[in-house]
C-alpha cells in the first residue's frame, strides 16, 4: 500500500538519496529543506502525510524545534529522526521530544525500510488491543524476531543462509541476547521445520549426569539406573539439538560429542553398539571458546568441528535502535496476555529512559522490566515512574514525579514540582558529568583529565597514557567502536589491535587488564 513520507532535510544530496529509497519502497516522498517549510507543507497536505523523516541539524528551525511545535499542536504523525551524531544524548533528546524512532547517517535502505514499516504499523492502529502475534512456547520464525539495527539485520541474514544447510552453527553472545530464539528460527526456516527441537543447558546439568542426559543409558548401566533413558540426541533425531552454554561441557563428554559430530553416532552408556542419529547441531556460548581452547578447558578438535559457521549476536547496548521496537512489541504482547481493557502505550520520557539504559541482562532483562510495568500499570500509558529501578541506575538522570521529589544516582532530593512525570538529562551538583573512571580525582584536576606525570613526579610512559585514553574513550562513547576510533583519529582495525595489546575488554573498559 502506497504511503506518503515527508522528508525534512537541508542537504539536497540527502533529500535525493532518501527520495530514491522511499520510492523504491513504493511510497511517495514529499520534500522540505528545514523545519519551518516542513510545517507549512504538513499544513497544506492535511492528513495525507503518514510518516515524517526528520533531520536534526537544520537552519531556521532545527529538528528539536520542529518536534516541539508538533507536540504543541497535538500532531501525532510518527516522526523518524535521522542524525549524523549517534551519541546516546542525541538519541535520548529526540525520544524525549516524541520521536518514534531514530536513524544514524548514512542510512541503509534496509534500516529505512524497517523504520518506515514500524511507523506505518503504529499509525494504522485503531486503538484496539491486538492479540499476541504468537503464543509463548510456540514455533518461532525469523518474522517473530523484532529488530531494527543494522548489526542484528546482518545476524538474521547470516542465520537465514545457515538454515539452508545442515552446517554446524555456534551462536556467540552474552546471556539474554536471544540465542535460543535465533536457533529456533533457523530450525523453522530449514527442511527440519516441524521436527523435534531439543534444548540442553550444559551449564545447568551436574557434571556426573551430562553424559547420561545427552547420550542416554541402558537399564542397570550404573548404580541408580533403574530404567532405560534414551538421551537428548535420540529425542532430537531428525530435528535439531540446541546445546546452550556448550563451553561448560566436561572434557570427557566433549570426546563423545566429537564422535557424534564427526560420524553421526552416539555411544549410549551400557550399550554394546553405537547408535546412529540424524541431528542438526546448533551450539551457543557466552564464553570466548578460542580462549577456552588455549586454557585447555575445551578440545581444539571439537572447537573446529563446531565452529564452522559462527554467528555473533551483539549485546543490546550495542544496538540501541532495537530498544524502541522491542519495547513496543513487548508492551503489545503483555497487554494482550494480561487481557487489559485498554491499550497501553509508552510515554516519550519512558522511551528515552529505556533507550539510555545499557541493559546488562540484555533482551531478557528488558522483557522482564516491561512485563512488570504492564502488570502494575495504573493507566493507559507507561511513564518514567513505572521504571524506578532503571532510572536510579543511570548517572546524571533525574526522575521527577508530580510530588516534586526526584530520584537519581545519589538518592531522593527536593525539587520544584514538575507538574507531570518527566525525565531530565543533565548533571546535578552531586553527580559528576561522567563517572570518575580511574579512581578519585586528585585535587585541582578535572575528572576528565589524564595525568601526564606519575606519583613520583616522572613523566608517564606513552603506552600507559594511550591505554588510559582508550579506556576513557570507550567509557565516554559507551562502547561505540566507530565513534571511538574516529574521535581518537585511528582506524577501527588499529583500535581492535590496541584493545588486544592492552588487554582491554570493550564491554568493561575500566576493569584492570588480567
Number of C-alpha atoms within 10 A of each C-alpha: 5 10 16 19 22 22 25 29 26 20 14 12 10 17 19 14 12 21 20 15 19 21 14 12 18 12 17 16 22 19 20 21 19 24 27 19 15 22 17 11 16 18 12 10 12 8 11 13 19 19 24 24 25 29 27 24 19 17 13 11 17 19 23 21 15 21 22 13 14 17 13 9 9 9 12 14 18 22 25 23 24 24 20 14 15 17 15 17 14 15 25 24 18 26 27 22 20 24 25 24 24 26 24 16 13 10 17 13 16 14 18 20 16 15 24 24 14 17 21 16 10 15 14 9 10 8 10 10 17 15 14 15 11 11 11 10 6 7 16 20 17 18 9 13 15 17 21 26 20 16 16 22 16 14 16 21 11 16 23 18 12 20 19 13 12 15 16 17 24 25 26 21 19 20 19 19 21 19 24 18 16 23 27 22 23 28 30 19 19 18 14 18 18 13 14 16 22 17 18 18 15 22 17 11 14 10 15 10 10 20 24 19 18 25 24 24 22 18 16 13 15 11 7 8 13 11 11 14 18 16 19 19 26 22 19 21 18 18 24 26 25 28 23 23 20 22 24 19 21 19 14 11 16 20 13 19 21 19 14 22 19 12 10 15 21 23 20 25 20 14 13 9 10 13 14 15 19 16 24 22 21 27 24 26 22 18 16 11 19 16 11 16 16 11 10 11 16 21 21 14 12 18 18 11 15 20 18 12 16 18 21 19 19 17 22 25 22 17 18 21 24 21 26 20 19 19 22 18 17 20 22 20 22 21 23 19 14 11 13 14 11 14 17 22 17 17 19 23 25 23 23 28 25 24 23 23 19 18 18 17 17 18 21 14 15 20 19 13 18 22 18 13 19 25 12 11 14 10 12 15 15 23 24 23 20 19 18 14 11 18 24 19 15 16 20 22 22 25 24 26 20 14 14 16 16 23 21 21 16 14 9 14 12 11 12 11 14 16 11 12 19 21 25 16 18 13 14 15 8 9 15 13 14 13 14 13 17 15 8 8 14 10 7 6 10 11 18 17 11 15 14 13 12 10 8 7 8 9 11 14 11 10 10 11 15 14 17 19 16 22 25 21 20 23 20 16 16 20 19 19 18 14 18 23 19 12 11 13 10 12 14 15 10 11 19 14 12 15 17 12 10 18 15 21 16 19 15 13 21 17 14 12 9 6
